[in-house]
Amino acid sequence: MTETTNETYTIDATGKRLGKVATEAATVLQGKNKADFVRHIKSEVKVEITNASKLDISEKKGGEIYQSYSGYPGGRKEETLSHLAGRLGYGEALKRSIAGMIPNNRHKKRLLTQLIISE
């Protein structure tokens, strides 16, 4: 029998790079920071990221392109990081970065619900 406990892990994003914060959050969400990590049991950890609007994003990374595809011909949409952040906030850019670092399996949706981002 396995026991799970609810924990909250807080990351302060003030002055940190987008990738560093996303990597740390993805690692903790998957439970890879614990000694008793097993791939088939997901940890019940809530990750809370504060001050997402104070991330250190360089001008070069501001032009990075985020893409989405609807599946239809001509359905590819492109958007730069700075435009996405202006439209939906830096929290959405951070959420998309973390989602790209989590494996595409049946646990991904549940893990992303345990992510709390505050501007």
C-alpha positions in Angstrom: 0.0 0.0 0.0 1.3 3.4 -0.9 0.7 6.6 1.1 0.4 10.0 -0.6 0.6 13.3 1.2 -0.4 16.7 -0.1 2.5 19.1 -0.2 2.9 22.6 -1.6 6.2 23.6 -3.3 6.6 27.4 -3.8 8.9 28.9 -6.5 9.6 32.6 -6.6 10.2 33.6 -10.2 11.5 37.1 -9.5 14.6 37.7 -11.6 14.9 34.1 -12.8 14.9 32.9 -16.4 11.8 31.3 -17.9 13.5 27.9 -18.6 15.0 27.6 -15.2 11.7 28.1 -13.4 9.9 25.8 -15.9 12.5 23.0 -15.4 12.3 23.2 -11.7 8.5 23.1 -11.7 8.3 20.2 -14.1 10.8 18.2 -12.1 8.8 18.7 -8.8 5.4 18.1 -10.5 6.6 14.7 -11.7 8.1 13.8 -8.3 11.6 13.4 -9.6 13.1 15.5 -6.8 12.3 12.8 -4.2 14.3 9.7 -3.3 11.3 7.4 -3.5 10.4 8.3 -7.1 8.7 5.6 -9.2 7.4 6.4 -12.7 4.0 4.8 -12.3 3.0 6.5 -9.1 2.5 10.3 -9.3 3.2 12.5 -6.4 0.5 14.7 -4.9 2.5 17.9 -4.9 1.1 21.3 -5.7 3.6 23.7 -7.3 2.9 27.4 -6.7 4.8 29.9 -8.8 4.7 33.5 -7.6 5.7 36.7 -9.4 5.5 35.3 -12.9 5.4 38.8 -14.4 8.8 39.5 -12.9 10.6 36.8 -14.9 13.9 37.8 -16.5 13.2 37.4 -20.3 15.8 38.7 -22.7 14.9 40.4 -25.9 16.1 37.5 -27.9 13.7 35.1 -26.1 10.9 37.7 -26.5 10.9 36.9 -30.2 10.6 33.1 -29.6 7.7 31.6 -31.6 4.9 29.6 -30.0 2.9 27.5 -32.5 -0.5 25.8 -32.4 -2.1 23.6 -35.1 -5.8 22.9 -35.4 -5.4 19.9 -37.7 -7.0 21.6 -40.7 -5.2 22.8 -43.8 -4.0 26.3 -43.1 -4.7 25.9 -39.4 -1.2 26.7 -38.1 -1.0 29.8 -35.9 2.2 31.5 -34.8 2.7 33.9 -32.0 5.8 35.4 -30.4 6.5 35.1 -26.7 6.2 38.9 -26.1 2.8 39.0 -27.9 1.5 36.0 -26.0 2.6 37.6 -22.7 0.9 40.8 -23.6 -2.3 39.0 -24.5 -2.6 36.4 -21.8 0.2 37.2 -19.4 3.6 35.6 -18.5 1.8 32.9 -16.6 0.4 31.4 -19.8 3.9 31.4 -21.4 5.2 29.7 -18.3 2.4 27.2 -18.3 3.1 26.3 -21.9 6.8 25.8 -21.2 6.1 23.5 -18.3 3.5 21.5 -20.3 6.2 20.9 -23.0 8.5 19.4 -20.4 6.0 16.9 -19.1 5.6 13.6 -21.0 2.5 13.2 -23.2 0.7 10.5 -21.2 -2.5 10.1 -19.2 -0.9 11.9 -16.2 -0.1 15.1 -18.0 -3.6 16.7 -17.6 -3.7 15.9 -13.9 -0.2 17.2 -13.3 -1.0 20.5 -14.9 -4.1 21.0 -12.7 -1.7 20.9 -9.7 0.2 23.9 -11.1 -0.8 27.3 -9.7 0.7 30.4 -11.3 0.2 33.9 -9.9 1.3 37.1 -11.6 
